[in-house]
């Protein structure tokens, strides 16, 4: 790959101070025009969601941030589709004087980004989706979120069904499968159907369930899929998949990985919250 460095960064979830510490590390400052790919969940649960969002926005064209489930939850709250929960830390964004501009920026982020044989999504891709299919389906949701009726588009976002993809799906069913795969999925059946009920330590999942990236004949196995969302899985570095969620908000670390040589940089994140509350 040519050009400036690309640093791929795991879930921030409102942890602004660790983000500042990470961006100030010498390695990340070697290239003053480096680009930063954020794996989604910029905000929520952590103590400084508003400041974190502003910090990423201030990077302007140097930042690529895919949408995660917490980012979509912010949009749903802004649209009146869902009320913030007691563990959410998004009220400061919703009540900010420039809340409309903040929300507009978030809803114009992509759900998938592809360059240099690296596909970044927040959670994963269904086994039957190749890169072109993933980007095409992501763009359907992106277009809806960027349109004038974006609030209405979010009304049917929530729900665990359907658990598999069908090209014939339309409306709410179609949007849910796309959003759930790209922003919520962790485990699948051997046939690639999503499963959301199981929350156990990696390797302790019941028979018949496997990580989405180990489903046989996955169509994106020929490139590298970069994702976050799975703090209990933690750092995973394989040729075909990279997980960068190292649980900063839960007291773990914030991770950055340089694309060209897989240089790893991590910073500590403090005491953190209870990971059993993760969503």
Buried (B, 14 or more C-beta within 10 A) or exposed (E): EEEEBBBBBBBBBBBBBBBEBBBEBEBBEEBEEBBBBBBBBBBBBBBBBBBBBBBBBEBEEBBBBBBBBBBBBBBBBBBEBBEBEEEBBBEBBBEBEEBEEBBEBBBEBBBBBBBEEBBBBBBBBBBBBBBEBBBEBBBEBBEBBBEEEBBEBBBBBBEEEBBBBEEEBEEBBBBBBBBBBBBBBBBBBEEBBBBBEEEEEEEEBEEEBBBBBBBEEBBBBEBBBBBBBBBBBBBBEEEEBBBBBBBBBBBBBBBBBBBEEEBEBBBEBEEBBEEEEBB
